[in-house]
Every structure is written in structure tokens, then in C-alpha cells.
Amino acid sequence: MPIYAYRCSECGHQGDHLQKMSDPQLTVCPKCQAPKYEKQLSAVGIALKGTASAPTASAVPHQCGPGCQH
């Protein structure tokens, strides 16, 4: 399940919430109860692990010709 960042435009309270993608968006601030709790845009964190996911020179198409040592 993704973690969504929210911020209240009324009191400035910020919080992270673990939600299913199908869950309705939260709208009421848990601190001040104002209906101004908004989902924030945030960067996605991705961790690549193992050698299979690492980019390699052989994965990049090139046109050096016969005898290429890439």
C-alpha cells in the first residue's frame, strides 16, 4: 500500500497516511477538523536491488559494428 502525504491548508498540519489506492482521499484535518486536508505531490522512492535490475551496456543498443567490445 502506498503512503500518501497530506497537508492542511488551514492550520498547516502535515501527516503521512498508509492507504489503499482504492481508499477515498482524506479531506478532514485530524488536528483542527477543517475540511482542508489535501493530498500532496511527492517524489516516488524506488530502490533497485540485485544485478538483474542494474542497467548494463549490453542493454543499450549501439551500432559500433563487428568486433565491438562494449
C-alpha positions as CSV (number, residue, x, y, z in Angstrom):
1,M,0.0,0.0,0.0
2,P,1.3,3.5,-0.8
3,I,2.0,6.1,1.8
4,Y,0.4,9.5,0.9
5,A,1.5,12.9,2.3
6,Y,-1.3,15.3,3.3
7,R,-1.2,18.9,4.5
8,C,-3.9,21.1,6.0
9,S,-4.2,24.4,4.2
10,E,-6.0,25.8,7.3
11,C,-3.6,25.0,10.2
12,G,-0.5,23.7,8.3
13,H,-0.6,20.2,9.9
14,Q,1.2,17.6,7.9
15,G,0.8,13.8,8.0
16,D,1.6,10.6,6.2
17,H,-1.1,8.0,5.7
18,L,-0.9,4.4,4.6
19,Q,-3.9,3.9,2.2
20,K,-5.0,1.6,-0.5
21,M,-5.2,3.2,-3.9
22,S,-9.0,2.5,-3.8
23,D,-9.5,4.3,-0.5
24,P,-11.2,7.6,-0.6
25,Q,-9.0,10.7,-0.3
26,L,-8.9,12.2,3.2
27,T,-10.4,15.7,3.5
28,V,-10.8,16.5,7.2
29,C,-7.7,17.6,9.1
30,P,-7.1,15.3,12.2
31,K,-5.7,18.3,14.1
32,C,-8.1,21.2,13.5
33,Q,-11.0,19.3,11.9
34,A,-11.1,21.7,9.0
35,P,-12.2,20.2,5.7
36,K,-9.0,21.4,4.0
37,Y,-6.7,18.3,4.3
38,E,-5.2,17.9,0.9
39,K,-3.0,15.2,-0.7
40,Q,0.5,16.5,-1.6
41,L,2.6,15.6,-4.6
42,S,5.7,13.8,-3.6
43,A,8.6,12.0,-5.2
44,V,8.5,8.3,-5.5
45,G,11.3,6.3,-3.9
46,I,12.5,3.3,-5.8
47,A,15.3,1.0,-4.6
48,L,16.8,-1.2,-7.2
49,K,18.4,-4.3,-5.8
50,G,20.4,-7.1,-7.3
51,T,22.4,-7.3,-10.6
52,A,19.4,-8.1,-12.8
53,S,17.9,-4.6,-12.3
54,A,21.2,-2.7,-12.8
55,P,21.5,-1.1,-16.3
56,T,24.3,-2.5,-18.4
57,A,26.0,-1.5,-21.6
58,S,24.5,-4.6,-23.3
59,A,21.0,-3.2,-22.5
60,V,21.7,-0.1,-24.5
61,P,21.5,-0.6,-28.3
62,H,24.6,0.6,-30.2
63,Q,25.9,0.4,-33.7
64,C,29.6,0.1,-33.4
65,G,30.0,-2.8,-35.8
66,P,31.8,-6.1,-35.8
67,G,34.4,-6.6,-33.1
68,C,32.8,-4.1,-30.7
69,Q,34.0,-4.6,-27.1
70,H,31.0,-2.9,-25.3
